[in-house]
Amino acid sequence: MSVDLESISEATSGAIGSLLSTTILYPLDTCKTKYQVDVRATHGQPKYRNLSDVFTEAIKNNQLLSLYQGLGTKNLQSFIAQFVYFYGYSYFKRLYLKKTGSKSIGTNANLIIAAAAGACTALVTQPLDTAASRMQTSSFGKSKSLWKTLTEGSFSDAFDGLGISLLLTTNPAIQYTVFDQLKQRMLTKQQGEKGSAVALSAFSAFVLGALSKTIATVLTYPAIRCKVMIQAADNEDETREAGRKSRKTVPSIGYAIWKSEGILGFFKGIHAQILKTVLSSALLLMIKEKISASTWVLILGIRRVLLVTRGRSA
């Protein structure tokens, strides 16, 4: 059975880039997530008036390190998700070009391929994604372990938000399609000016990554906020008063947002989401572009060693 080394190289470099960007920006991600789920304003003002209130609360309660609660789970989910996504995207893209005999891929085909890769990623990583969100939105210092978070509810609870996650496959689909198209245009223009092959610079990759992610985030943000609220940890006091845990659904979450915050509530925290996701995606793509060549050389080196070892043992 042949191994698609190019797809593995793309997946590995993408996963490493995601791991580093997630770790660097995790405190911002925690503040952003807790701010997004703060819709419990039926009895007065919301707990957080702006993003900085979350950070201030952590400092006042001497829980600064709690901004990293769930980091291990998030990194695991992020690494697996990006590996699966980049492998699937690269594999489906190469398969399409091979089957059609085309030298380039159009926008429509690119969107379909990216969405297919995103759907595969969501199915594989949804339990980890749900657990990470619950750990982040728990009260500072009260986050549970990954195993306890996953096992405290039913099997279906681990897949909370799966429907929206599948819908949100359009987000990376839009992002990477815009990025690829802008990248190809920029490289074609630079190659025409210099008359030789050129590589995308780190700064150019950062700018294109930021622009592509901003466009994708604005278009899909209402669904993003609903997903985070569905996956958020339940308030223990409210759950105790209610007597039992209520099932979160998209209609119930949407109604809660509409009733307490109005139409603009669906875009609450969008500035924080854009800041975090733009920086994260831009860093991811920048790191990926810079380590892709090294990853490819490393994989070829490992393959050569394995072949030599197999030849000697034979």
Buried (B, 14 or more C-beta within 10 A) or exposed (E): EEEBEEBBBBBBBBBBBBBBBBEEBBBBBBBBBBBBBBBEBEEEEBBBEEBEBBBEBBEEEEBEEBBBBBBEBBBBBBBBBBBBBBBBBBBBBBEBBEEEEEEEBEEEBBBBBBBBBBBBBBEBBBBBBBBBBBBBBBBBEEBBEBEEBBBEBEEEBBBBBBBBBBBBBBBBBBBBBBBBBBBEEBBEEBEEEEEEEBEBBEEBBBBBBBBBBBBBBEEBBBBBBBBBBBBBBBBEEEEEEEEEEEEBEBEBBBEBBEEEBEEEBBBBBBEBBBBBBBBBBBBBBBBBBBBBEEBBEBBEEEEEEEEEEEEEEE
